[in-house]
């Protein structure tokens, strides 16, 4: 499956994603391409693939991206080939994308996509997290809060919603979602042959 996690910035999505990747060897993170500059500590090819706008547009025109979006003037996208390769190998792929990316992925691979929206416990908690994490001017903070509001407005498009009031509880919920989705009949490869064998042995 393609497991899509979306949330407003500061709701704890990245923390939950990292914990899931550390706990589950059957899930790999999709590495996005982006036109923004690397931040301190980010590794090209691991955190993101950093490209210029000309290269990004070339990938987009060549239909090499499963989804793409522009956020705060920078472009982000998911390379198609790597994701399809992982799916073919039976590996689940985790996506950290916004509602635009989630919508595009669902349109292109509807049977494979599972969408989870991470909500903050309340608006004030989200604002506190954003102010603590980003030492921004009031103008930039207002822009970030507006972007968070716009993201939250799309929560109802998702298959699941987790209110992240407690990280441990939220992580347990996310693990449960993954387990349940893997047990869906259509995701259990070889199940038809197994059942046929059971019936034949009766």
C-alpha positions as a LaTeX table, in Angstrom:
\begin{tabular}{lrrr}
\hline
Residue & $x$ (\AA) & $y$ (\AA) & $z$ (\AA) \\
\hline
Unk1 & 0.00 & 0.00 & 0.00 \\
Unk2 & 0.89 & 3.65 & $-0.30$ \\
Unk3 & 0.43 & 5.02 & 3.22 \\
Unk4 & $-0.13$ & 8.76 & 3.05 \\
Unk5 & 0.32 & 10.91 & 6.16 \\
Unk6 & $-0.82$ & 14.52 & 6.00 \\
Unk7 & $-1.22$ & 17.20 & 8.64 \\
Unk8 & $-0.76$ & 20.89 & 9.21 \\
Unk9 & 2.83 & 21.78 & 10.04 \\
Unk10 & 3.46 & 21.23 & 13.75 \\
Unk11 & 0.85 & 18.51 & 14.34 \\
Unk12 & 3.43 & 15.74 & 14.87 \\
Unk13 & 3.29 & 13.94 & 11.52 \\
Unk14 & 7.08 & 13.70 & 11.10 \\
Unk15 & 7.54 & 12.25 & 14.60 \\
Unk16 & 4.93 & 9.55 & 13.91 \\
Unk17 & 6.40 & 8.77 & 10.49 \\
Unk18 & 9.91 & 8.32 & 11.91 \\
Unk19 & 8.65 & 6.04 & 14.66 \\
Unk20 & 6.73 & 3.90 & 12.19 \\
Unk21 & 9.75 & 3.53 & 9.90 \\
Unk22 & 11.95 & 2.55 & 12.86 \\
Unk23 & 9.43 & $-0.02$ & 14.10 \\
Unk24 & 8.35 & $-1.62$ & 10.81 \\
Unk25 & 10.90 & $-3.03$ & 8.39 \\
Unk26 & 8.17 & $-3.60$ & 5.79 \\
Unk27 & 7.70 & 0.14 & 5.18 \\
Unk28 & 10.01 & 2.42 & 3.22 \\
Unk29 & 9.86 & 6.20 & 3.02 \\
Unk30 & 9.21 & 7.80 & $-0.34$ \\
Unk31 & 11.97 & 10.33 & $-1.03$ \\
Unk32 & 10.60 & 13.48 & $-2.66$ \\
Unk33 & 12.33 & 15.78 & $-5.09$ \\
Unk34 & 12.27 & 19.46 & $-4.19$ \\
Unk35 & 13.49 & 22.80 & $-5.50$ \\
Unk36 & 14.12 & 24.23 & $-2.03$ \\
Unk37 & 17.61 & 24.48 & $-0.58$ \\
Unk38 & 18.80 & 21.80 & 1.88 \\
Unk39 & 18.40 & 22.64 & 5.56 \\
Unk40 & 21.15 & 21.98 & 8.07 \\
Unk41 & 21.65 & 18.22 & 8.53 \\
Unk42 & 19.62 & 17.17 & 5.48 \\
Unk43 & 21.28 & 14.68 & 3.12 \\
Unk44 & 20.68 & 14.76 & $-0.63$ \\
Unk45 & 19.10 & 11.49 & $-1.74$ \\
Unk46 & 18.09 & 10.51 & 1.80 \\
Unk47 & 15.89 & 13.33 & 3.08 \\
Unk48 & 15.11 & 14.80 & $-0.34$ \\
Unk49 & 16.53 & 14.86 & $-3.83$ \\
Unk50 & 17.41 & 18.52 & $-4.34$ \\
Unk51 & 16.99 & 19.83 & $-7.89$ \\
Unk52 & 16.64 & 23.19 & $-9.60$ \\
Unk53 & 13.35 & 24.39 & $-11.12$ \\
Unk54 & 14.41 & 23.49 & $-14.66$ \\
Unk55 & 15.03 & 19.86 & $-13.66$ \\
Unk56 & 11.79 & 19.73 & $-11.67$ \\
Unk57 & 9.82 & 21.01 & $-14.68$ \\
Unk58 & 11.54 & 18.43 & $-16.90$ \\
Unk59 & 10.43 & 15.63 & $-14.54$ \\
Unk60 & 6.90 & 17.03 & $-14.46$ \\
Unk61 & 6.61 & 17.36 & $-18.25$ \\
Unk62 & 8.00 & 13.84 & $-18.72$ \\
Unk63 & 5.36 & 12.41 & $-16.36$ \\
Unk64 & 8.10 & 11.14 & $-14.09$ \\
Unk65 & 6.25 & 12.33 & $-10.96$ \\
Unk66 & 3.31 & 10.58 & $-9.31$ \\
Unk67 & 2.30 & 13.81 & $-7.60$ \\
Unk68 & 3.61 & 17.33 & $-7.17$ \\
Unk69 & 2.70 & 20.56 & $-5.40$ \\
Unk70 & 4.02 & 24.06 & $-4.83$ \\
Unk71 & 4.35 & 25.14 & $-1.18$ \\
Unk72 & 5.63 & 28.58 & $-0.12$ \\
Unk73 & 7.08 & 29.10 & $-3.60$ \\
Unk74 & 9.03 & 25.83 & $-3.72$ \\
Unk75 & 8.09 & 22.66 & $-5.64$ \\
Unk76 & 7.87 & 19.14 & $-4.18$ \\
Unk77 & 7.13 & 15.90 & $-6.01$ \\
Unk78 & 7.28 & 12.10 & $-5.84$ \\
Unk79 & 9.35 & 10.21 & $-8.44$ \\
Unk80 & 7.17 & 7.56 & $-10.09$ \\
Unk81 & 9.74 & 4.84 & $-10.88$ \\
Unk82 & 11.06 & 4.24 & $-7.35$ \\
Unk83 & 7.60 & 3.98 & $-5.81$ \\
Unk84 & 6.28 & 1.52 & $-8.41$ \\
Unk85 & 9.43 & $-0.58$ & $-7.97$ \\
Unk86 & 8.85 & $-0.85$ & $-4.21$ \\
Unk87 & 5.17 & $-1.71$ & $-4.69$ \\
Unk88 & 6.07 & $-4.45$ & $-7.19$ \\
Unk89 & 8.49 & $-5.91$ & $-4.63$ \\
Unk90 & 5.67 & $-6.05$ & $-2.04$ \\
Unk91 & 7.03 & $-3.19$ & 0.10 \\
Unk92 & 4.68 & $-0.62$ & 1.61 \\
Unk93 & 5.61 & 3.00 & 0.93 \\
Unk94 & 5.12 & 5.89 & 3.36 \\
Unk95 & 4.38 & 9.40 & 2.06 \\
Unk96 & 4.67 & 12.67 & 3.94 \\
Unk97 & 2.65 & 14.91 & 1.61 \\
Unk98 & $-0.04$ & 17.59 & 1.83 \\
Unk99 & $-3.66$ & 17.28 & 0.70 \\
Unk100 & $-2.74$ & 18.14 & $-2.88$ \\
Unk101 & $-0.29$ & 15.23 & $-3.07$ \\
Unk102 & $-2.72$ & 12.89 & $-1.32$ \\
Unk103 & $-5.45$ & 13.74 & $-3.81$ \\
Unk104 & $-3.16$ & 13.14 & $-6.82$ \\
Unk105 & $-1.90$ & 9.81 & $-5.45$ \\
Unk106 & $-5.45$ & 8.62 & $-4.83$ \\
Unk107 & $-6.41$ & 9.57 & $-8.39$ \\
Unk108 & $-3.46$ & 7.73 & $-9.95$ \\
Unk109 & $-3.31$ & 4.62 & $-7.72$ \\
Unk110 & $-6.75$ & 4.41 & $-6.06$ \\
Unk111 & $-6.56$ & 0.77 & $-4.96$ \\
Unk112 & $-3.17$ & 1.17 & $-3.25$ \\
Unk113 & $-3.55$ & 4.46 & $-1.37$ \\
Unk114 & $-4.44$ & 4.63 & 2.36 \\
Unk115 & $-4.76$ & 8.21 & 3.65 \\
Unk116 & $-4.31$ & 9.22 & 7.30 \\
Unk117 & $-4.77$ & 12.79 & 8.52 \\
Unk118 & $-3.00$ & 13.87 & 11.73 \\
Unk119 & $-4.90$ & 16.56 & 13.66 \\
Unk120 & $-3.56$ & 18.71 & 16.53 \\
Unk121 & $-5.36$ & 18.49 & 19.90 \\
Unk122 & $-6.48$ & 22.11 & 19.44 \\
Unk123 & $-5.59$ & 25.30 & 17.61 \\
Unk124 & $-3.67$ & 26.89 & 20.48 \\
Unk125 & $-1.42$ & 23.81 & 20.86 \\
Unk126 & $-0.61$ & 23.92 & 17.16 \\
Unk127 & 0.21 & 27.63 & 17.30 \\
Unk128 & 2.50 & 27.05 & 20.32 \\
Unk129 & 4.37 & 24.30 & 18.46 \\
Unk130 & 4.83 & 26.50 & 15.40 \\
Unk131 & 6.06 & 29.45 & 17.47 \\
Unk132 & 8.50 & 27.26 & 19.42 \\
Unk133 & 9.87 & 25.56 & 16.33 \\
Unk134 & 10.08 & 28.56 & 14.00 \\
Unk135 & 11.51 & 31.86 & 15.19 \\
Unk136 & 9.59 & 33.74 & 12.53 \\
Unk137 & 8.22 & 37.26 & 12.22 \\
Unk138 & 4.53 & 37.82 & 12.92 \\
Unk139 & 3.89 & 38.16 & 9.18 \\
Unk140 & 5.48 & 34.77 & 8.44 \\
Unk141 & 3.72 & 33.21 & 11.43 \\
Unk142 & 0.38 & 34.48 & 10.14 \\
Unk143 & 1.19 & 32.87 & 6.78 \\
Unk144 & 2.02 & 29.56 & 8.47 \\
Unk145 & $-1.20$ & 29.59 & 10.50 \\
Unk146 & $-3.22$ & 30.35 & 7.37 \\
Unk147 & $-1.52$ & 27.42 & 5.60 \\
Unk148 & $-2.33$ & 25.15 & 8.59 \\
Unk149 & $-5.98$ & 26.18 & 8.45 \\
Unk150 & $-6.12$ & 25.51 & 4.71 \\
Unk151 & $-4.59$ & 22.04 & 5.22 \\
Unk152 & $-7.00$ & 21.10 & 8.03 \\
Unk153 & $-9.97$ & 21.99 & 5.84 \\
Unk154 & $-9.22$ & 18.87 & 3.75 \\
Unk155 & $-9.26$ & 16.36 & 6.64 \\
Unk156 & $-12.57$ & 14.82 & 5.51 \\
Unk157 & $-10.98$ & 13.59 & 2.25 \\
Unk158 & $-8.93$ & 11.05 & 4.24 \\
Unk159 & $-9.70$ & 7.43 & 5.18 \\
Unk160 & $-8.56$ & 7.84 & 8.80 \\
Unk161 & $-8.05$ & 10.71 & 11.24 \\
Unk162 & $-5.85$ & 10.68 & 14.35 \\
Unk163 & $-6.05$ & 13.47 & 16.94 \\
Unk164 & $-2.46$ & 13.72 & 18.15 \\
Unk165 & $-2.98$ & 14.71 & 21.78 \\
Unk166 & $-0.58$ & 11.99 & 22.99 \\
Unk167 & 2.23 & 10.61 & 20.82 \\
Unk168 & 2.10 & 7.07 & 22.28 \\
Unk169 & $-1.65$ & 6.75 & 21.74 \\
Unk170 & $-1.41$ & 8.24 & 18.24 \\
Unk171 & 1.42 & 5.89 & 17.30 \\
Unk172 & $-0.55$ & 2.86 & 18.53 \\
Unk173 & $-3.48$ & 4.02 & 16.37 \\
Unk174 & $-1.23$ & 4.36 & 13.33 \\
Unk175 & 0.21 & 0.86 & 13.86 \\
Unk176 & $-3.34$ & $-0.50$ & 14.11 \\
Unk177 & $-4.30$ & 1.15 & 10.82 \\
Unk178 & $-1.30$ & $-0.41$ & 9.06 \\
Unk179 & $-2.09$ & $-3.86$ & 10.50 \\
Unk180 & $-5.76$ & $-3.68$ & 9.47 \\
Unk181 & $-4.98$ & $-2.49$ & 5.95 \\
Unk182 & $-2.46$ & $-5.29$ & 5.43 \\
Unk183 & $-5.14$ & $-7.83$ & 6.37 \\
Unk184 & $-7.48$ & $-6.68$ & 3.62 \\
Unk185 & $-8.17$ & $-9.59$ & 1.31 \\
Unk186 & $-6.96$ & $-7.84$ & $-1.84$ \\
Unk187 & $-3.60$ & $-6.94$ & $-0.23$ \\
Unk188 & $-2.72$ & $-10.50$ & 0.82 \\
Unk189 & $-0.72$ & $-11.78$ & $-2.13$ \\
Unk190 & $-1.03$ & $-15.50$ & $-2.74$ \\
Unk191 & $-4.20$ & $-15.79$ & $-0.66$ \\
Unk192 & $-6.31$ & $-17.18$ & $-3.52$ \\
Unk193 & $-3.82$ & $-19.98$ & $-4.12$ \\
Unk194 & $-3.63$ & $-20.68$ & $-0.39$ \\
Unk195 & $-7.42$ & $-20.97$ & $-0.07$ \\
Unk196 & $-7.58$ & $-23.18$ & $-3.15$ \\
Unk197 & $-5.01$ & $-25.44$ & $-1.51$ \\
Unk198 & $-7.02$ & $-25.60$ & 1.72 \\
Unk199 & $-10.17$ & $-26.54$ & $-0.17$ \\
Unk200 & $-8.33$ & $-29.14$ & $-2.26$ \\
Unk201 & $-6.95$ & $-30.80$ & 0.89 \\
Unk202 & $-10.39$ & $-31.24$ & 2.48 \\
\hline
\end{tabular}
